[in-house]
């Protein structure tokens, strides 16, 4: 039982008690993909601003398209997803927002954190950036050598060495 419900306008609701006993609870179960170049989890559809391949890390540009993210400057470091397939320029495709991705060509150290690369757009690294003005963006961590838990943070930390 919940009582004293206040809507967004912060005024007391005319309904003082709500029974939530029969409200369904949704559960998101993430399973590790059984095949390479696959992802499971929260998937959304968007338009690529440039040619993307599976695993490319993307940000949403002001033109409404998804472009390869890169951690050397703030404007391209706001990670929102990962290409879940090859997507052509100005073509609609699927992106992983949160979940598990597998690529048998990856060779991650199990359990280590993944960060947005500051040198190559759209890529991840297990080495945190340390140079002045680089952007530290946490992407997730390695579940196995070939699969990751993709869970990018909306927090961007700019490195200052001075």
Secondary structure, DSSP 4 states (H G I P E B T S, - for coil): -EES-B-TT-PBPS--EE--TT-----------SSSSEEEEEEEEEEBSS-B-TT-EEEE-TTS-EEE--TTSGGG--EEEEESS-B-TT-EEEEEEEEEEE-TT--PPTT-EEEE-SSSTT-EESS---STT-EE-EEEEESSSSEEEE---S--EE----
